[in-house]
Amino acid sequence: MELVLYNTLTRKKEVFTPLRPDEVGFYVCGPTVYDLAHIGNARPVLVFDVLYRLLKRHFAQVTYVRNITDVDDKINAAAAEKGEAIGELTKRTTQAFHEDMAALGALPPDIEPRATEHIAAMVAMIARLIEKGHAYVADGHVLFEVGTMPDYGRLSGKNRDELIAGARVEIAPYKKDPADFVLWKPSDPEIPGWESPWGRGRPGWHIECSTMSGAYLGETFDIHGGGRDLVFPHHENEIAQSCCAHDGKPFARYWVHNGFLNVNSEKMSKSIGNVLTVRTLLQQAQGETVRFAMLSTHYRQPLNWSDETLVQAKEKLDRLYTALRQAGDVPSKDAAIPEAIEAALLDDLHTPEALSALAGLASALNKAETEAEKADAKGKLLAAGAALGLLQQDPEAWFRWWPAGETQLDATEIERLIALRDKARMAKDFKEADRIRDALAAKGILLEDRGGKTIWRHAG
């Protein structure tokens, strides 16, 4: 089976063939660290985490680079608003991002460069663009001259005028053309800045990713990923400056973009007050629940997050973990990724189809009769789950998780009440047994009698 990906650049699904045999270079735009990550930030992390896992199974060497943007005007504004030093803000929010993404089961990238560590390389690239006639200095700024890039707009499929009409482009008197974009801009004394041939200043956003991807993957590499909102202007401008700096050499060969994410059919916005942070969701649900919910929609499709999203994901994961729980202590047999799962993922990361196949594997485990059959079915279910970053917990731990803010019953106390209920049932005092069951249910503890044994789980 071959990996097929939808390439935004060609607008079609293509068989993926790496630039170098059995080696893959893979870059994804990372966070701008000025606040806690929201679910829109999390979606590309999870989408490309699934791709990363898939690539590692099929290619001997995969280099996954995801940057940290730690110099940006949003960071400067947030630090000023909070009265916090910029370095402290970026340190705190970067740590929070790492913690939140780990809670969602995302593997760390192989390399995580920070923009502030690559300023010299950015200055060098900008100087090269000026030398080659693709950039100019004006009023303390350095700007890329879009008119020097003949096929500017190829990625987004629009001509320059359409792009400018539909985008928030800064109109400035020092620009030769409204479409020209900033590579370097001057810094006031109170905000970060570095010395350059054009004065003390800081890089524009687009030049950061071009420089960092090139530093670790080379002038031409295999896959560039990110959210659909980055197609224009960010990725379009990355292509322009990178190709022009490197004498027309191709930049990324495959462009993979995940779709937009809305909350209750509206775009997330601070003004609306509907921004959902990952940290908030992790107080309501386990990380795997959030991950399952994200993967339930194909990555290229819009994802509408509603109040029911987590509820539905939790119900489906409960069924999967129930199958593992019912298998008991039967050791799982080592298994390859089931073909139905792998085929779905190789077909442009079709995670909804893979999740459907996962449910089928759980059903097979439930129907298994002999210990050998259970071991085989359990191994396949766990292998399939690992391919998606799911089913990574002990089933008992899964069912005994409590949301933040709820009064948590002590497990020892629960077991004591279950023992009293068992005693009442043995004495045929079913009224007392039902009273204990109902009292536990009122506190969110659900009991299940199976095979002469009572097991419990938290309903949350």
For each residue, the residues with C-beta under 8 A, 3 or more apart:
1: 342 343 346
2: 15 16 346
3: 15 16 54 55 58 346
4: 13 14 15 16 346 347 348
5: 13 14 16 223 254 256 348 349
6: 12 13 14 256 300 348
7: 10 11 12 13 14 254 255 256
8: 11 155 231 255 256 257
9: 154 155 254 255
10: 7 14
11: 7 8 157
12: 6 7
13: 4 5 6 7 348
14: 4 5 6 7 10 254
15: 2 3 4
16: 2 3 4 5 222 223 254
17:
18: 21 22 23 24 25 59 222
19: 23 25 220 221 222 253
20: 23
21: 18
22: 18 59 60 61
23: 18 19 20 59 60 61 62 63
24: 18 55 59 61 62 63 222 223
25: 18 19 63 65 216 217 218 221 222 223
26: 48 51 52 55 62 63 64 65 217 221 222 223 225
27: 65 66 67 209 212 213 216 217 221 223 224 225 252
28: 44 45 48 64 65 66 109 224 225 226
29: 44 66 67 209 225 226 227 230 234
30: 66 67 68 69 112
31: 37 41 68 69 94 97
32: 69 72 74 75
33: 68 69 70 75 89 90 93 94 97
34: 72 74 75 77 78 79 89 90 93
35: 78 93
36: 93 96 97 100 277 278 279
37: 31 41 42 96 97 100 101 277 278 279
38: 41 42 268 275 276 277 278
39: 42 43 261 263 268 276 277 278 281 290 294 305
40: 43 227 261 268
41: 31 37 38 44 45 97 278
42: 37 38 39 45 46 100 101 104 278 290 294
43: 39 40 46 47 227 258 261 294 299 303
44: 28 29 41 47 48 225 226 227 258
45: 28 41 42 48 49 66 101 104 106
46: 42 43 49 50 104 106 291 294 295 389
47: 43 44 50 51 225 258 294 299 349
48: 26 28 44 45 51 52 64 66 225 256
49: 45 46 52 53 105 106 107 389
50: 46 47 53 54 295 345 349 351 387 388 389
51: 26 47 48 54 55 223 225 256 349
52: 26 48 49 55 56 62 64 107 109
53: 49 50 56 57 107 387 388 389
54: 3 50 51 57 58 345 346 349 387
55: 3 24 26 51 52 58 59 62 64
56: 52 53 59 62
57: 53 54 337 342 387
58: 3 54 55
59: 18 22 23 24 55 56 62
60: 22 23
61: 22 23 24
62: 23 24 26 52 55 56 59 110
63: 23 24 25 26 110 111 216 217
64: 26 28 48 52 55 109 110 111
65: 25 26 27 28 109 110 111 112 113 212 213 216 217
66: 27 28 29 30 45 48 109 111 112
67: 27 29 30 112 113 114 115 208 209 212 213
68: 30 31 33 94 112 113 114 115
69: 30 31 32 33 72 115 205 208
70: 33 75 90 94 114 115 116
71: 75 115 116 192 202 203 208
72: 32 34 69 75 76 115 205
73: 76 77
74: 32 34 77 78
75: 32 33 34 70 71 72 78 79 86 89 90
76: 72 73 79 80 86 191 192
77: 34 73 74 80 81
78: 34 35 74 75 81 82 89
79: 34 75 76 82 84 85 86 89
80: 76 77 83
81: 77 78
82: 78 79 89
83: 80
84: 79 88 89
85: 79 88 89
86: 75 76 79 89 90 191 192
87: 90 91
88: 84 85 91 92
89: 33 34 75 78 79 82 84 85 86 92 93
90: 33 34 70 75 86 87 93 94
91: 87 88 94 95
92: 88 89 95 96
93: 33 34 35 36 89 90 96 97
94: 31 33 68 70 90 91 97 98
95: 91 92 98 99
96: 36 37 92 93 99 100 279
97: 31 33 36 37 41 93 94 100 101
98: 94 95 101 102 108
99: 95 96 102 103
100: 36 37 42 96 97 103 104 278 279 282
101: 37 42 45 97 98 104 106 278
102: 98 99 105 106 108
103: 99 100 278 282 287
104: 42 45 46 100 101 278 287 290 291
105: 49 102 287 288 291 389 390 392
106: 45 46 49 101 102 389
107: 49 52 53 389
108: 98 102 112
109: 28 52 64 65 66 112
110: 62 63 64 65
111: 63 64 65 66 216
112: 30 65 66 67 68 108 109
113: 65 67 68 117 118 212 215 216
114: 67 68 70 117 118
115: 67 68 69 70 71 72 118 119 203 208 212
116: 70 71 119 192
117: 113 114
118: 113 114 115 121 122 208 211 212 215
119: 115 116 122 123 194 203
120: 123 124
121: 118 124 125 211 214 215
122: 118 119 125 126 184 203 207 208 211
123: 119 120 126 127 184 194 196 197
124: 120 121 127 128
125: 121 122 128 129 207 210 211 214 241 245
126: 122 123 129 130 135 142 183 184 196 203 207
127: 123 124 130 131 197
128: 124 125 131 132 245
129: 125 126 132 134 135 144 183 241 244 245
130: 126 127 133 134 135 136 137 142
131: 127 128
132: 128 129 244 245 247
133: 130 145 148
134: 129 130 144 145 148 149 241 244 245
135: 126 129 130 142 143 144 145 183
136: 130 142 143 145 176
137: 130 141 142 198
138: 141 142 143 174 175 176
139: 172 173 174
140: 185 186 198 199 201
141: 137 138 172 174 182 184 185 186 198
142: 126 130 135 136 137 138 182 183 184 185 198
143: 135 136 138 174 175 176 180 181 182 183
144: 129 134 135 180 181 182 183 237 240 241 244
145: 133 134 135 136 148 176 177 180
146: 149 152 160 177 179 180 181 240
147: 176 177 179
148: 133 134 145 244
149: 134 146 152 240 243 244
150:
151: 154
152: 146 149 160 179 236 240
153: 156 157 158 159 160 162 163 236
154: 9 151 157 239
155: 8 9 231 232 235 236 239 255
156: 153 163 231 232 236
157: 11 153 154
158: 153 162 163 166 232
159: 153 162 163
160: 146 152 153 163 164 179
161: 164 165
162: 153 158 159 165 166
163: 153 156 158 159 160 166 167 179 232 233 236
164: 160 161 167 169 178 179
165: 161 162
166: 158 162 163
167: 163 164 232 233
168:
169: 164 178 179 233
170: 182
171: 175 178
172: 139 141 175
173: 139
174: 138 139 141 143
175: 138 143 171 172 178 180
176: 136 138 143 145 147 180
177: 145 146 147 180
178: 164 169 171 175
179: 146 147 152 160 163 164 169
180: 143 144 145 146 175 176 177
181: 143 144 146 204 206 233 237
182: 141 142 143 144 170 185 204
183: 126 129 135 142 143 144 203 204 206 207 241
184: 122 123 126 141 142 196 198 201 202 203 204 207
185: 140 141 142 182 201 202 204
186: 140 141 193 199 200 201
187: 191 192 193 200 201 202
188: 191 193
189: 193
190:
191: 76 86 187 188 202
192: 71 76 86 116 187 202
193: 186 187 188 189 200 201 202
194: 119 123 200 201 202
195: 199 200
196: 123 126 184 199 200 201
197: 123 127
198: 137 140 141 142 184 201
199: 140 186 195 196
200: 186 187 193 194 195 196
201: 140 184 185 186 187 193 194 196 198
202: 71 184 185 187 191 192 193 194
203: 71 115 119 122 126 183 184 207 208
204: 181 182 183 184 185 207 208
205: 69 72 208 209 234
206: 181 183 209 210 233 234 237 238 241
207: 122 125 126 183 184 203 204 210 211 241
208: 67 69 71 115 118 122 203 204 205 211 212
209: 27 29 67 205 206 212 213 234 238
210: 125 206 207 213 214 238 241 242 245 251
211: 118 121 122 125 207 208 214 215
212: 27 65 67 113 115 118 208 209 215 216
213: 27 65 67 209 210 216 217 221 224 238 242 252
214: 121 125 210 211 217 218 219 242
215: 113 118 121 211 212
216: 25 27 63 65 111 113 212 213
217: 25 26 27 63 65 213 214 221 222
218: 25 214 221
219: 214 242 246 249 251
220: 19 246 249 250 251 252 253
221: 19 25 26 27 213 217 218 224 251 252 253
222: 16 18 19 24 25 26 217 252 253 254
223: 5 16 24 25 26 27 51 252 253 254 255 256
224: 27 28 213 221 235 238 251 252 254 255 256
225: 26 27 28 29 44 47 48 51 255 256 257 258
226: 28 29 44 230 234 235 257 258
227: 29 40 43 44 230 257 258 260
228: 231 257 258 259 260
229: 260
230: 29 226 227 234 235 257
231: 8 155 156 228 234 235 236 257
232: 155 156 158 163 167 235 236
233: 163 167 169 181 206 236 237
234: 29 205 206 209 226 230 231 237 238
235: 155 224 226 230 231 232 238 239 255
236: 152 153 155 156 163 231 232 233 239 240
237: 144 181 206 233 234 240 241
238: 206 209 210 213 224 234 235 241 242 251
239: 154 155 235 236 242 243 251 252
240: 144 146 149 152 236 237 243 244
241: 125 129 134 144 183 206 207 210 237 238 244 245
242: 210 213 214 219 238 239 245 246 251
243: 149 239 240 246 248 249 250 251
244: 129 132 134 144 148 149 240 241 248
245: 125 128 129 132 134 210 241 242
246: 219 220 242 243 249 251
247: 132
248: 243 244
249: 219 220 243 246
250: 220 243 253
251: 210 219 220 221 224 238 239 242 243 246
252: 27 213 220 221 222 223 224 239 255
253: 19 220 221 222 223 250
254: 5 7 9 14 16 222 223 224
255: 7 8 9 155 223 224 225 235 252
256: 5 6 7 8 48 51 223 224 225
257: 8 225 226 227 228 230 231 300
258: 43 44 47 225 226 227 228 299 300
259: 228 297 299 300 301 302 303
260: 227 228 229 267 302 303
261: 39 40 43 268 302 303 304 305
262: 265 266 267 268 302 303 304 305
263: 39 266 267 268 274 275 276 304 305 306
264: 274 304 305 306 307
265: 262 304 306
266: 262 263 269 272 274
267: 260 262 263 272
268: 38 39 40 261 262 263 272 274 275 276
269: 266 272 273 274 275
270: 273 275
271:
272: 266 267 268 269
273: 269 270
274: 263 264 266 268 269
275: 38 263 268 269 270
276: 38 39 263 268 280 281 305
277: 36 37 38 39 280 281
278: 36 37 38 39 41 42 100 101 103 104 281 282 290
279: 36 37 96 100 282 283
280: 276 277 283 284
281: 39 276 277 278 284 285 290 310
282: 100 103 278 279 285 286 287 290
283: 279 280 403 404 405
284: 280 281 310 403 404
285: 281 282 289 290 310 313 314 403
286: 282 289 290 393 398 401
287: 103 104 105 282 290 291
288: 105 291 292 317 389 390 391 392 393 398
289: 285 286 292 293 310 313 314 317
290: 39 42 104 278 281 282 285 286 287 293 294 310 313
291: 46 104 105 287 288 294 295 389 390
292: 288 289 295 296 313 316 317 355 390
293: 289 290 296 305 309 310 312 313
294: 39 42 43 46 47 290 291 297 303
295: 46 50 291 292 351 352 354 355 388
296: 292 293 312 313 351 352 355
297: 259 294 301 302 303 351 352
298: 301 349 350 351 352
299: 43 47 258 259 349 351
300: 6 257 258 259 348
301: 259 297 298
302: 259 260 261 262 297
303: 43 259 260 261 262 294 297
304: 261 262 263 264 265
305: 39 261 262 263 264 276 293 309
306: 263 264 265 309
307: 264 310 311
308: 311 312
309: 293 305 306 312 313
310: 281 284 285 289 290 293 307 313 314
311: 307 308 314 315
312: 293 296 308 309 315 316
313: 285 289 290 292 293 296 309 310 316 317
314: 285 289 310 311 317 318
315: 311 312 318 319
316: 292 312 313 319 320 355 359
317: 288 289 292 313 314 320 321 390 398
318: 314 315 321 322 399
319: 315 316 322 323 359 362
320: 316 317 323 324 358 359 362 381 385 390 391
321: 317 318 324 325 391 393 395 398 399
322: 318 319 325 326 362 395
323: 319 320 326 327 362 363 365 366 381
324: 320 321 327 362 365 378 381 382 391 395
325: 321 322 328 395 396 399 455
326: 322 323 365 366 450
327: 323 324 330 365 368 374 377 378
328: 325
329:
330: 327 371 374 375 378
331: 375
332: 335 375 378 379 382
333: 375 376 378 379
334: 379
335: 332 338 376 379 380 382 383
336: 383
337: 57 341 342 383 384 387
338: 335 341 342 357 361 380 383 384
339: 342 343
340: 343 344 354 357 360
341: 337 338 344 345 354 357 358 361 384 387 388
342: 1 57 337 338 339 345 346 387
343: 1 339 340 346 347
344: 340 341 347 350 351 353 354 357
345: 50 54 341 342 349 350 351 354 387
346: 1 2 3 4 54 342 343
347: 4 343 344 350 353
348: 4 5 6 13 300
349: 5 47 50 51 54 298 299 345
350: 298 344 345 347 353 354
351: 50 295 296 297 298 299 344 345 354 355 388
352: 295 296 297 298 355 356
353: 344 347 350 356 357
354: 295 340 341 344 345 350 351 357 358 384 387 388
355: 292 295 296 316 351 352 358 359 388
356: 352 353 359 360
357: 338 340 341 344 353 354 360 361 384
358: 320 341 354 355 361 362 381 384 385 388 390
359: 316 319 320 355 356 362 363
360: 340 356 357 363 364
361: 338 341 357 358 364 365 377 380 381 384
362: 319 320 322 323 324 358 359 365 366 381
363: 323 359 360 366 367
364: 360 361 367 368 377 380 381
365: 323 324 326 327 361 362 368 374 377 378 381
366: 323 326 362 363
367: 363 364
368: 327 364 365 373 374 376 377
369: 373 374
370: 373 374
371: 330 374 375
372: 375 376
373: 368 369 370 376 377
374: 327 330 365 368 369 370 371 377 378
375: 330 331 332 333 371 372 378 379
376: 333 335 368 372 373 379 380
377: 327 361 364 365 368 373 374 380 381
378: 324 327 330 332 333 365 374 375 381 382
379: 332 333 334 335 375 376 382 383
380: 335 338 361 364 376 377 383 384
381: 320 323 324 358 361 362 364 365 377 378 384 385 391
382: 324 332 335 378 379 385 386 391
383: 335 336 337 338 379 380 386 387
384: 337 338 341 354 357 358 361 380 381 387 388
385: 320 358 381 382 388 389 390 391 392
386: 382 383 389 390 391 392
387: 50 53 54 57 337 341 342 345 354 383 384
388: 50 53 295 341 351 354 355 358 384 385
389: 46 49 50 53 105 106 107 288 291 385 386 392
390: 105 288 291 292 317 320 358 385 386
391: 288 320 321 324 381 382 385 386
392: 105 288 385 386 389
393: 286 288 321 397 398
394: 397 398
395: 321 322 324 325 398 399
396: 325 399 400
397: 393 394 400 401
398: 286 288 317 321 393 394 395 401
399: 318 321 325 395 396 456 457 458
400: 396 397 411 456 457 458
401: 286 397 398 458 460
402: 406 408 458 460
403: 283 284 285 406 460
404: 283 284
405: 283
406: 402 403 444 460
407: 443
408: 402
409: 413 414 443 445
410: 413 414
411: 400 414 415
412: 415 416
413: 409 410 416 417
414: 409 410 411 417 418 440 445 456
415: 411 412 418 419
416: 412 413 419 420
417: 413 414 420 421 436 439 440
418: 414 415 421 422 436 447 454 456
419: 415 416 422 423
420: 416 417 423 424 436
421: 417 418 424 425 432 433 436 437 447 454
422: 418 419 425 426 454
423: 419 420 426 427
424: 420 421 427 429 430 432 433 436
425: 421 422 428 429 430 433
426: 422 423
427: 423 424
428: 425
429: 424 425 432 433
430: 424 425 433 434
431: 434 435
432: 421 424 429 435 436
433: 421 424 425 429 430 436 437
434: 430 431 437 438
435: 431 432 438 439
436: 417 418 420 421 424 432 433 439 440
437: 421 433 434 440 441 447
438: 434 435 441 442
439: 417 435 436 442 443
440: 414 417 436 437 443 445 446 447 456
441: 437 438 444 445 446 447 459
442: 438 439
443: 407 409 439 440
444: 406 441 458 459 460
445: 409 414 440 441 456 457 458 459
446: 440 441 456 457 458 459
447: 418 421 437 440 441 454 455 456
448: 454 455 456 457
449: 453 454
450: 326 453 454 455
451:
452:
453: 449 450
454: 418 421 422 447 448 449 450
455: 325 447 448 450
456: 399 400 414 418 440 445 446 447 448
457: 399 400 445 446 448
458: 399 400 401 402 444 445 446
459: 441 444 445 446
460: 401 402 403 406 444
